[in-house]
Amino acid sequence: MAISMQGIPLVELCTGLLSLYAALVFGPTAMLVAALVLIGFLIVLTGIDIDTCLLPDSLTLPLLWLGLLVNLAGSFLYSGKRRDRRRHGVPVPLEHLLGV
């Protein structure tokens, strides 16, 4: 199924806002590239899921392996201790969003 013309502006708006947020949080780093790839995949998967209620393995499995590969260095992880919640000077995205 194709995306209706009425849904395209909403998809573009969500993509733009999420990409802007990622750029503000991560700055010009490799983590930004990883976050933008994740955002792109998740938006596509959301549209497919809404239309078909199925998520294709051709998209989910590469995303799984890519996520594991990116996190080998622990880029998006933290220990949970208050003083260790910043890794390499980059705030944890959820805490940044919530203002914690």
N, C-alpha and C positions, 0 to 999 in steps of 0.2 A: 504494500500500500504506500502511496505517496503522501507526503505531508501536505495538508491543505494550505492554500495560499493565505488563509487567515491565521494559521499557526506559525508561519515563518517569522513575522516580526517578533513574536514572543520568544521563539527559539534564539533568534539573533540577539535580542535584548539580554536574555539569560546568559548566553555565551559571552557577550561583551562585558557584562557586569562581573561574572565570575572570573574572567580573564584579567580584568582590571584589578579586582581584589587580590588575585594571585600575584600580579605584578607589584602591587603595593606591599604585600607581605614579604615576598621573597627577593624582590629587586632583580637585577640582571645576573642571575646565577643559573647553574645547572638545575637547581631545585625548581626554578621557575619553568624551565623547559619540561621537566617531569610533571609538574602540576598542570601545565597547559595540555599535555598529552592526556593526562587523566581526565581533565575537564571535558576535552573533546570526546573521548571514549564514553564517558558517563552521560553526556547529552545525547549522543547517538543511541546508546543503550536505553535511555529513558524513552525516547521516541519509539523505538522498536517495541519496547515492553508495553507502552500504552496501546499501540496498534494491534499487537499479536499476543500479548501476555506470555511471550517466550523470549529468552535471551539466547542468541546463537553462540555456540561454542567457538565459531570462527572469530568472534570478538572477545568473548570473556576469557578464553584460555591465554591468548597473547597478553591481555591486560594483566592476568594473574602472574605470568612469568616476568613481565616487564616490571611489575610492582615489587616482586621478590628481588629482582636484579638491582633495581634502584635502591632498595633498602638494605643491601648487603653492608653498606657503610653506616647504616642506622640514621640516615639523613632525616627521616620524618618521625623518629622515635625519641622518647625521653624517659628518664628513670622514674618520674613521678615525684621526685623531691622538688620542693619549691625553688631552691637555688639552682637546680639543674634543668629547669624547663626551657632554657634557651640553649640551642646547639648552634655553634658557629655564629652567634649573634642574631639568629633568625628566630622570631617568636613562633611558638606552636600555633598553627592557624586557628584552631577552635578557641583557644584562650584569647587570641588576638580579636577574634570576632565577638566574643562574649564580654571582652573587657576585664577578664579575670586577672 
